[in-house]
Amino acid sequence: MSVCGGERFEAAVAFSLGGDGAVRWVTVGLRCVDDGVSGIYIDWKIGYGPTDHLLRMA
């Protein structure tokens, strides 16, 4: 549930890529459908490779 009490969200996933094209960070953001407030809810630093499977999973 959000601060406004809403329970419906739109979700987005973003990837930060290194110069070699490997995923370095995965970020998840949510937007409350009721009031439009957006935020980043989690960031994961990726410290392994290969990372191609992460892009395919999204």
N, CA, C, O and CB atoms as a CASP TS submission, in Angstrom:
PFRMAT TS
TARGET T0000
AUTHOR 0000-0000-0000
METHOD Language model
MODEL 1
PARENT N/A
ATOM      1  N   MET     1       0.848  -1.172   0.000  1.00  0.00           N
ATOM      2  CA  MET     1       0.000   0.000   0.000  1.00  0.00           C
ATOM      3  C   MET     1       0.895   1.237   0.000  1.00  0.00           C
ATOM      4  O   MET     1       1.953   1.238   0.629  1.00  0.00           O
ATOM      5  CB  MET     1      -0.965  -0.003   1.222  1.00  0.00           C
ATOM      6  N   SER     2       0.477   2.281  -0.697  1.00  0.00           N
ATOM      7  CA  SER     2       1.264   3.510  -0.775  1.00  0.00           C
ATOM      8  C   SER     2       0.889   4.465   0.346  1.00  0.00           C
ATOM      9  O   SER     2      -0.022   4.192   1.128  1.00  0.00           O
ATOM     10  CB  SER     2       1.068   4.188  -2.133  1.00  0.00           C
ATOM     11  N   VAL     3       1.591   5.577   0.417  1.00  0.00           N
ATOM     12  CA  VAL     3       1.332   6.593   1.434  1.00  0.00           C
ATOM     13  C   VAL     3      -0.105   7.109   1.337  1.00  0.00           C
ATOM     14  O   VAL     3      -0.724   7.416   2.355  1.00  0.00           O
ATOM     15  CB  VAL     3       2.325   7.758   1.290  1.00  0.00           C
ATOM     16  N   CYS     4      -0.643   7.205   0.102  1.00  0.00           N
ATOM     17  CA  CYS     4      -1.999   7.717  -0.091  1.00  0.00           C
ATOM     18  C   CYS     4      -3.060   6.662   0.190  1.00  0.00           C
ATOM     19  O   CYS     4      -4.247   6.978   0.257  1.00  0.00           O
ATOM     20  CB  CYS     4      -2.160   8.237  -1.503  1.00  0.00           C
ATOM     21  N   GLY     5      -2.639   5.409   0.356  1.00  0.00           N
ATOM     22  CA  GLY     5      -3.587   4.332   0.595  1.00  0.00           C
ATOM     23  C   GLY     5      -3.911   3.540  -0.656  1.00  0.00           C
ATOM     24  O   GLY     5      -4.654   2.561  -0.595  1.00  0.00           O
ATOM     25  N   GLY     6      -3.360   3.953  -1.795  1.00  0.00           N
ATOM     26  CA  GLY     6      -3.596   3.235  -3.047  1.00  0.00           C
ATOM     27  C   GLY     6      -2.986   1.847  -3.026  1.00  0.00           C
ATOM     28  O   GLY     6      -2.002   1.589  -2.332  1.00  0.00           O
ATOM     29  N   GLU     7      -3.590   0.962  -3.800  1.00  0.00           N
ATOM     30  CA  GLU     7      -3.098  -0.417  -3.856  1.00  0.00           C
ATOM     31  C   GLU     7      -2.803  -0.876  -5.274  1.00  0.00           C
ATOM     32  O   GLU     7      -2.451  -2.037  -5.484  1.00  0.00           O
ATOM     33  CB  GLU     7      -4.101  -1.348  -3.227  1.00  0.00           C
ATOM     34  N   ARG     8      -2.942   0.026  -6.263  1.00  0.00           N
ATOM     35  CA  ARG     8      -2.658  -0.337  -7.660  1.00  0.00           C
ATOM     36  C   ARG     8      -1.464   0.479  -8.142  1.00  0.00           C
ATOM     37  O   ARG     8      -1.394   1.691  -7.935  1.00  0.00           O
ATOM     38  CB  ARG     8      -3.909  -0.094  -8.580  1.00  0.00           C
ATOM     39  N   PHE     9      -0.525  -0.212  -8.791  1.00  0.00           N
ATOM     40  CA  PHE     9       0.707   0.431  -9.229  1.00  0.00           C
ATOM     41  C   PHE     9       1.050   0.030 -10.655  1.00  0.00           C
ATOM     42  O   PHE     9       0.695  -1.056 -11.115  1.00  0.00           O
ATOM     43  CB  PHE     9       1.857   0.076  -8.291  1.00  0.00           C
ATOM     44  N   GLU    10       1.741   0.920 -11.341  1.00  0.00           N
ATOM     45  CA  GLU    10       2.392   0.601 -12.606  1.00  0.00           C
ATOM     46  C   GLU    10       3.862   0.403 -12.262  1.00  0.00           C
ATOM     47  O   GLU    10       4.426   1.160 -11.471  1.00  0.00           O
ATOM     48  CB  GLU    10       2.177   1.741 -13.710  1.00  0.00           C
ATOM     49  N   ALA    11       4.479  -0.607 -12.849  1.00  0.00           N
ATOM     50  CA  ALA    11       5.874  -0.933 -12.537  1.00  0.00           C
ATOM     51  C   ALA    11       6.752  -0.735 -13.761  1.00  0.00           C
ATOM     52  O   ALA    11       6.306  -0.892 -14.897  1.00  0.00           O
ATOM     53  CB  ALA    11       5.995  -2.380 -12.025  1.00  0.00           C
ATOM     54  N   ALA    12       8.020  -0.383 -13.507  1.00  0.00           N
ATOM     55  CA  ALA    12       9.013  -0.241 -14.568  1.00  0.00           C
ATOM     56  C   ALA    12      10.333  -0.811 -14.067  1.00  0.00           C
ATOM     57  O   ALA    12      10.653  -0.729 -12.882  1.00  0.00           O
ATOM     58  CB  ALA    12       9.174   1.252 -15.002  1.00  0.00           C
ATOM     59  N   VAL    13      11.089  -1.388 -14.988  1.00  0.00           N
ATOM     60  CA  VAL    13      12.417  -1.906 -14.682  1.00  0.00           C
ATOM     61  C   VAL    13      13.405  -1.190 -15.592  1.00  0.00           C
ATOM     62  O   VAL    13      13.170  -1.052 -16.792  1.00  0.00           O
ATOM     63  CB  VAL    13      12.489  -3.467 -14.867  1.00  0.00           C
ATOM     64  N   ALA    14      14.513  -0.737 -15.012  1.00  0.00           N
ATOM     65  CA  ALA    14      15.563  -0.074 -15.795  1.00  0.00           C
ATOM     66  C   ALA    14      16.877  -0.810 -15.575  1.00  0.00           C
ATOM     67  O   ALA    14      17.135  -1.349 -14.499  1.00  0.00           O
ATOM     68  CB  ALA    14      15.700   1.435 -15.400  1.00  0.00           C
ATOM     69  N   PHE    15      17.698  -0.821 -16.618  1.00  0.00           N
ATOM     70  CA  PHE    15      19.007  -1.459 -16.549  1.00  0.00           C
ATOM     71  C   PHE    15      20.075  -0.429 -16.857  1.00  0.00           C
ATOM     72  O   PHE    15      19.947   0.338 -17.811  1.00  0.00           O
ATOM     73  CB  PHE    15      19.100  -2.656 -17.525  1.00  0.00           C
ATOM     74  N   SER    16      21.132  -0.408 -16.050  1.00  0.00           N
ATOM     75  CA  SER    16      22.318   0.404 -16.338  1.00  0.00           C
ATOM     76  C   SER    16      23.367  -0.548 -16.873  1.00  0.00           C
ATOM     77  O   SER    16      23.707  -1.544 -16.234  1.00  0.00           O
ATOM     78  CB  SER    16      22.836   1.185 -15.059  1.00  0.00           C
ATOM     79  N   LEU    17      23.879  -0.228 -18.060  1.00  0.00           N
ATOM     80  CA  LEU    17      24.837  -1.108 -18.714  1.00  0.00           C
ATOM     81  C   LEU    17      26.234  -0.510 -18.681  1.00  0.00           C
ATOM     82  O   LEU    17      26.406   0.706 -18.755  1.00  0.00           O
ATOM     83  CB  LEU    17      24.414  -1.380 -20.154  1.00  0.00           C
ATOM     84  N   GLY    18      27.221  -1.378 -18.569  1.00  0.00           N
ATOM     85  CA  GLY    18      28.612  -0.948 -18.649  1.00  0.00           C
ATOM     86  C   GLY    18      29.022  -0.782 -20.103  1.00  0.00           C
ATOM     87  O   GLY    18      28.246  -1.081 -21.010  1.00  0.00           O
ATOM     88  N   GLY    19      30.220  -0.313 -20.320  1.00  0.00           N
ATOM     89  CA  GLY    19      30.749  -0.110 -21.671  1.00  0.00           C
ATOM     90  C   GLY    19      30.794  -1.377 -22.498  1.00  0.00           C
ATOM     91  O   GLY    19      30.768  -1.318 -23.727  1.00  0.00           O
ATOM     92  N   ASP    20      30.861  -2.515 -21.846  1.00  0.00           N
ATOM     93  CA  ASP    20      30.891  -3.798 -22.543  1.00  0.00           C
ATOM     94  C   ASP    20      29.498  -4.365 -22.793  1.00  0.00           C
ATOM     95  O   ASP    20      29.359  -5.459 -23.341  1.00  0.00           O
ATOM     96  CB  ASP    20      31.705  -4.790 -21.753  1.00  0.00           C
ATOM     97  N   GLY    21      28.454  -3.615 -22.388  1.00  0.00           N
ATOM     98  CA  GLY    21      27.078  -4.061 -22.592  1.00  0.00           C
ATOM     99  C   GLY    21      26.530  -4.933 -21.480  1.00  0.00           C
ATOM    100  O   GLY    21      25.371  -5.345 -21.536  1.00  0.00           O
ATOM    101  N   ALA    22      27.337  -5.223 -20.472  1.00  0.00           N
ATOM    102  CA  ALA    22      26.884  -6.041 -19.351  1.00  0.00           C
ATOM    103  C   ALA    22      26.036  -5.199 -18.400  1.00  0.00           C
ATOM    104  O   ALA    22      26.280  -4.005 -18.224  1.00  0.00           O
ATOM    105  CB  ALA    22      28.088  -6.656 -18.602  1.00  0.00           C
ATOM    106  N   VAL    23      25.044  -5.835 -17.794  1.00  0.00           N
ATOM    107  CA  VAL    23      24.188  -5.155 -16.830  1.00  0.00           C
ATOM    108  C   VAL    23      24.994  -4.893 -15.556  1.00  0.00           C
ATOM    109  O   VAL    23      25.601  -5.805 -14.995  1.00  0.00           O
ATOM    110  CB  VAL    23      22.909  -5.999 -16.522  1.00  0.00           C
ATOM    111  N   ARG    24      24.990  -3.634 -15.109  1.00  0.00           N
ATOM    112  CA  ARG    24      25.687  -3.257 -13.871  1.00  0.00           C
ATOM    113  C   ARG    24      24.706  -2.999 -12.726  1.00  0.00           C
ATOM    114  O   ARG    24      25.007  -3.307 -11.574  1.00  0.00           O
ATOM    115  CB  ARG    24      26.549  -2.010 -14.108  1.00  0.00           C
ATOM    116  N   TRP    25      23.535  -2.436 -13.035  1.00  0.00           N
ATOM    117  CA  TRP    25      22.501  -2.137 -12.033  1.00  0.00           C
ATOM    118  C   TRP    25      21.139  -2.480 -12.592  1.00  0.00           C
ATOM    119  O   TRP    25      20.893  -2.319 -13.787  1.00  0.00           O
ATOM    120  CB  TRP    25      22.546  -0.649 -11.606  1.00  0.00           C
ATOM    121  N   VAL    26      20.245  -2.956 -11.727  1.00  0.00           N
ATOM    122  CA  VAL    26      18.835  -3.160 -12.055  1.00  0.00           C
ATOM    123  C   VAL    26      18.053  -2.289 -11.072  1.00  0.00           C
ATOM    124  O   VAL    26      18.278  -2.353  -9.863  1.00  0.00           O
ATOM    125  CB  VAL    26      18.407  -4.705 -11.964  1.00  0.00           C
ATOM    126  N   THR    27      17.134  -1.474 -11.595  1.00  0.00           N
ATOM    127  CA  THR    27      16.334  -0.568 -10.776  1.00  0.00           C
ATOM    128  C   THR    27      14.862  -0.835 -11.025  1.00  0.00           C
ATOM    129  O   THR    27      14.443  -0.998 -12.171  1.00  0.00           O
ATOM    130  CB  THR    27      16.680   0.909 -11.078  1.00  0.00           C
ATOM    131  N   VAL    28      14.071  -0.882  -9.955  1.00  0.00           N
ATOM    132  CA  VAL    28      12.627  -1.087 -10.059  1.00  0.00           C
ATOM    133  C   VAL    28      11.928   0.156  -9.526  1.00  0.00           C
ATOM    134  O   VAL    28      12.193   0.600  -8.409  1.00  0.00           O
ATOM    135  CB  VAL    28      12.173  -2.367  -9.277  1.00  0.00           C
ATOM    136  N   GLY    29      11.034   0.712 -10.334  1.00  0.00           N
ATOM    137  CA  GLY    29      10.253   1.866  -9.929  1.00  0.00           C
ATOM    138  C   GLY    29       8.774   1.552  -9.981  1.00  0.00           C
ATOM    139  O   GLY    29       8.337   0.719 -10.775  1.00  0.00           O
ATOM    140  N   LEU    30       8.003   2.217  -9.135  1.00  0.00           N
ATOM    141  CA  LEU    30       6.555   2.055  -9.109  1.00  0.00           C
ATOM    142  C   LEU    30       5.888   3.419  -9.184  1.00  0.00           C
ATOM    143  O   LEU    30       6.435   4.414  -8.709  1.00  0.00           O
ATOM    144  CB  LEU    30       6.107   1.299  -7.840  1.00  0.00           C
ATOM    145  N   ARG    31       4.696   3.462  -9.786  1.00  0.00           N
ATOM    146  CA  ARG    31       3.878   4.662  -9.840  1.00  0.00           C
ATOM    147  C   ARG    31       2.491   4.298  -9.346  1.00  0.00           C
ATOM    148  O   ARG    31       1.864   3.377  -9.869  1.00  0.00           O
ATOM    149  CB  ARG    31       3.830   5.262 -11.282  1.00  0.00           C
ATOM    150  N   CYS    32       2.007   5.021  -8.338  1.00  0.00           N
ATOM    151  CA  CYS    32       0.669   4.782  -7.800  1.00  0.00           C
ATOM    152  C   CYS    32      -0.360   5.245  -8.825  1.00  0.00           C
ATOM    153  O   CYS    32      -0.324   6.393  -9.269  1.00  0.00           O
ATOM    154  CB  CYS    32       0.468   5.518  -6.436  1.00  0.00           C
ATOM    155  N   VAL    33      -1.269   4.364  -9.197  1.00  0.00           N
ATOM    156  CA  VAL    33      -2.304   4.690 -10.180  1.00  0.00           C
ATOM    157  C   VAL    33      -3.271   5.735  -9.621  1.00  0.00           C
ATOM    158  O   VAL    33      -3.807   6.541 -10.382  1.00  0.00           O
ATOM    159  CB  VAL    33      -3.073   3.420 -10.594  1.00  0.00           C
ATOM    160  N   ASP    34      -3.501   5.734  -8.319  1.00  0.00           N
ATOM    161  CA  ASP    34      -4.474   6.640  -7.708  1.00  0.00           C
ATOM    162  C   ASP    34      -3.991   8.078  -7.625  1.00  0.00           C
ATOM    163  O   ASP    34      -4.748   9.000  -7.932  1.00  0.00           O
ATOM    164  CB  ASP    34      -4.819   6.158  -6.336  1.00  0.00           C
ATOM    165  N   ASP    35      -2.729   8.290  -7.211  1.00  0.00           N
ATOM    166  CA  ASP    35      -2.279   9.674  -7.038  1.00  0.00           C
ATOM    167  C   ASP    35      -1.097  10.066  -7.922  1.00  0.00           C
ATOM    168  O   ASP    35      -0.700  11.231  -7.929  1.00  0.00           O
ATOM    169  CB  ASP    35      -1.911   9.896  -5.612  1.00  0.00           C
ATOM    170  N   GLY    36      -0.529   9.116  -8.668  1.00  0.00           N
ATOM    171  CA  GLY    36       0.551   9.418  -9.597  1.00  0.00           C
ATOM    172  C   GLY    36       1.929   9.558  -8.975  1.00  0.00           C
ATOM    173  O   GLY    36       2.890   9.856  -9.685  1.00  0.00           O
ATOM    174  N   VAL    37       2.055   9.351  -7.675  1.00  0.00           N
ATOM    175  CA  VAL    37       3.360   9.467  -7.034  1.00  0.00           C
ATOM    176  C   VAL    37       4.252   8.317  -7.510  1.00  0.00           C
ATOM    177  O   VAL    37       3.844   7.156  -7.511  1.00  0.00           O
ATOM    178  CB  VAL    37       3.222   9.460  -5.480  1.00  0.00           C
ATOM    179  N   SER    38       5.486   8.668  -7.916  1.00  0.00           N
ATOM    180  CA  SER    38       6.446   7.690  -8.422  1.00  0.00           C
ATOM    181  C   SER    38       7.640   7.617  -7.507  1.00  0.00           C
ATOM    182  O   SER    38       7.961   8.575  -6.805  1.00  0.00           O
ATOM    183  CB  SER    38       6.889   8.039  -9.844  1.00  0.00           C
ATOM    184  N   GLY    39       8.297   6.476  -7.517  1.00  0.00           N
ATOM    185  CA  GLY    39       9.517   6.333  -6.732  1.00  0.00           C
ATOM    186  C   GLY    39      10.301   5.114  -7.146  1.00  0.00           C
ATOM    187  O   GLY    39       9.767   4.176  -7.738  1.00  0.00           O
ATOM    188  N   ILE    40      11.582   5.145  -6.824  1.00  0.00           N
ATOM    189  CA  ILE    40      12.443   3.986  -7.019  1.00  0.00           C
ATOM    190  C   ILE    40      12.358   3.166  -5.741  1.00  0.00           C
ATOM    191  O   ILE    40      12.609   3.669  -4.646  1.00  0.00           O
ATOM    192  CB  ILE    40      13.933   4.403  -7.353  1.00  0.00           C
ATOM    193  N   TYR    41      12.007   1.919  -5.894  1.00  0.00           N
ATOM    194  CA  TYR    41      11.776   1.086  -4.724  1.00  0.00           C
ATOM    195  C   TYR    41      12.929   0.166  -4.392  1.00  0.00           C
ATOM    196  O   TYR    41      13.063  -0.275  -3.250  1.00  0.00           O
ATOM    197  CB  TYR    41      10.556   0.278  -4.923  1.00  0.00           C
ATOM    198  N   ILE    42      13.771  -0.130  -5.380  1.00  0.00           N
ATOM    199  CA  ILE    42      14.944  -0.962  -5.082  1.00  0.00           C
ATOM    200  C   ILE    42      15.949  -0.836  -6.225  1.00  0.00           C
ATOM    201  O   ILE    42      15.571  -0.673  -7.385  1.00  0.00           O
ATOM    202  CB  ILE    42      14.535  -2.458  -4.868  1.00  0.00           C
ATOM    203  N   ASP    43      17.222  -0.914  -5.881  1.00  0.00           N
ATOM    204  CA  ASP    43      18.337  -0.986  -6.823  1.00  0.00           C
ATOM    205  C   ASP    43      19.158  -2.214  -6.470  1.00  0.00           C
ATOM    206  O   ASP    43      19.421  -2.484  -5.299  1.00  0.00           O
ATOM    207  CB  ASP    43      19.215   0.316  -6.785  1.00  0.00           C
ATOM    208  N   TRP    44      19.557  -2.944  -7.484  1.00  0.00           N
ATOM    209  CA  TRP    44      20.470  -4.067  -7.271  1.00  0.00           C
ATOM    210  C   TRP    44      21.739  -3.809  -8.056  1.00  0.00           C
ATOM    211  O   TRP    44      21.687  -3.545  -9.257  1.00  0.00           O
ATOM    212  CB  TRP    44      19.821  -5.420  -7.693  1.00  0.00           C
ATOM    213  N   LYS    45      22.886  -3.884  -7.383  1.00  0.00           N
ATOM    214  CA  LYS    45      24.159  -3.830  -8.080  1.00  0.00           C
ATOM    215  C   LYS    45      24.495  -5.249  -8.514  1.00  0.00           C
ATOM    216  O   LYS    45      24.455  -6.184  -7.713  1.00  0.00           O
ATOM    217  CB  LYS    45      25.291  -3.218  -7.176  1.00  0.00           C
ATOM    218  N   ILE    46      24.826  -5.398  -9.787  1.00  0.00           N
ATOM    219  CA  ILE    46      25.143  -6.708 -10.343  1.00  0.00           C
ATOM    220  C   ILE    46      26.658  -6.842 -10.409  1.00  0.00           C
ATOM    221  O   ILE    46      27.327  -6.069 -11.094  1.00  0.00           O
ATOM    222  CB  ILE    46      24.496  -6.901 -11.756  1.00  0.00           C
ATOM    223  N   GLY    47      27.186  -7.806  -9.708  1.00  0.00           N
ATOM    224  CA  GLY    47      28.635  -7.981  -9.632  1.00  0.00           C
ATOM    225  C   GLY    47      29.112  -9.302 -10.200  1.00  0.00           C
ATOM    226  O   GLY    47      30.110  -9.859  -9.742  1.00  0.00           O
ATOM    227  N   TYR    48      28.406  -9.801 -11.192  1.00  0.00           N
ATOM    228  CA  TYR    48      28.807 -11.069 -11.796  1.00  0.00           C
ATOM    229  C   TYR    48      28.528 -11.007 -13.294  1.00  0.00           C
ATOM    230  O   TYR    48      27.914 -10.051 -13.768  1.00  0.00           O
ATOM    231  CB  TYR    48      28.057 -12.270 -11.137  1.00  0.00           C
ATOM    232  N   GLY    49      28.959 -11.988 -14.023  1.00  0.00           N
ATOM    233  CA  GLY    49      28.681 -12.068 -15.449  1.00  0.00           C
ATOM    234  C   GLY    49      28.665 -13.527 -15.851  1.00  0.00           C
ATOM    235  O   GLY    49      29.170 -14.371 -15.111  1.00  0.00           O
ATOM    236  N   PRO    50      28.118 -13.837 -16.968  1.00  0.00           N
ATOM    237  CA  PRO    50      27.419 -12.946 -17.902  1.00  0.00           C
ATOM    238  C   PRO    50      26.047 -12.519 -17.347  1.00  0.00           C
ATOM    239  O   PRO    50      25.506 -13.147 -16.437  1.00  0.00           O
ATOM    240  CB  PRO    50      27.242 -13.643 -19.272  1.00  0.00           C
ATOM    241  N   THR    51      25.510 -11.447 -17.913  1.00  0.00           N
ATOM    242  CA  THR    51      24.255 -10.883 -17.412  1.00  0.00           C
ATOM    243  C   THR    51      23.132 -10.855 -18.448  1.00  0.00           C
ATOM    244  O   THR    51      22.077 -10.275 -18.191  1.00  0.00           O
ATOM    245  CB  THR    51      24.498  -9.492 -16.916  1.00  0.00           C
ATOM    246  N   ASP    52      23.336 -11.458 -19.589  1.00  0.00           N
ATOM    247  CA  ASP    52      22.321 -11.431 -20.662  1.00  0.00           C
ATOM    248  C   ASP    52      20.962 -11.943 -20.200  1.00  0.00           C
ATOM    249  O   ASP    52      19.930 -11.456 -20.663  1.00  0.00           O
ATOM    250  CB  ASP    52      22.792 -12.262 -21.847  1.00  0.00           C
ATOM    251  N   HIS    53      20.947 -12.904 -19.307  1.00  0.00           N
ATOM    252  CA  HIS    53      19.686 -13.482 -18.841  1.00  0.00           C
ATOM    253  C   HIS    53      18.814 -12.442 -18.140  1.00  0.00           C
ATOM    254  O   HIS    53      17.588 -12.551 -18.172  1.00  0.00           O
ATOM    255  CB  HIS    53      19.959 -14.651 -17.897  1.00  0.00           C
ATOM    256  N   LEU    54      19.421 -11.439 -17.510  1.00  0.00           N
ATOM    257  CA  LEU    54      18.635 -10.404 -16.832  1.00  0.00           C
ATOM    258  C   LEU    54      17.798  -9.600 -17.823  1.00  0.00           C
ATOM    259  O   LEU    54      16.638  -9.293 -17.547  1.00  0.00           O
ATOM    260  CB  LEU    54      19.557  -9.466 -16.047  1.00  0.00           C
ATOM    261  N   LEU    55      18.371  -9.261 -18.962  1.00  0.00           N
ATOM    262  CA  LEU    55      17.638  -8.519 -19.987  1.00  0.00           C
ATOM    263  C   LEU    55      16.523  -9.375 -20.594  1.00  0.00           C
ATOM    264  O   LEU    55      15.446  -8.865 -20.901  1.00  0.00           O
ATOM    265  CB  LEU    55      18.597  -8.042 -21.089  1.00  0.00           C
ATOM    266  N   ARG    56      16.779 -10.662 -20.765  1.00  0.00           N
ATOM    267  CA  ARG    56      15.751 -11.541 -21.325  1.00  0.00           C
ATOM    268  C   ARG    56      14.586 -11.739 -20.362  1.00  0.00           C
ATOM    269  O   ARG    56      13.461 -11.955 -20.811  1.00  0.00           O
ATOM    270  CB  ARG    56      16.355 -12.890 -21.685  1.00  0.00           C
ATOM    271  N   MET    57      14.821 -11.673 -19.055  1.00  0.00           N
ATOM    272  CA  MET    57      13.788 -11.913 -18.058  1.00  0.00           C
ATOM    273  C   MET    57      12.801 -10.752 -17.944  1.00  0.00           C
ATOM    274  O   MET    57      11.668 -10.943 -17.501  1.00  0.00           O
ATOM    275  CB  MET    57      14.425 -12.172 -16.718  1.00  0.00           C
ATOM    276  N   ALA    58      13.220  -9.566 -18.336  1.00  0.00           N
ATOM    277  CA  ALA    58      12.365  -8.372 -18.136  1.00  0.00           C
ATOM    278  C   ALA    58      11.243  -8.287 -19.139  1.00  0.00           C
ATOM    279  O   ALA    58      10.449  -7.347 -19.098  1.00  0.00           O
ATOM    280  CB  ALA    58      13.194  -7.110 -18.219  1.00  0.00           C
TER
END
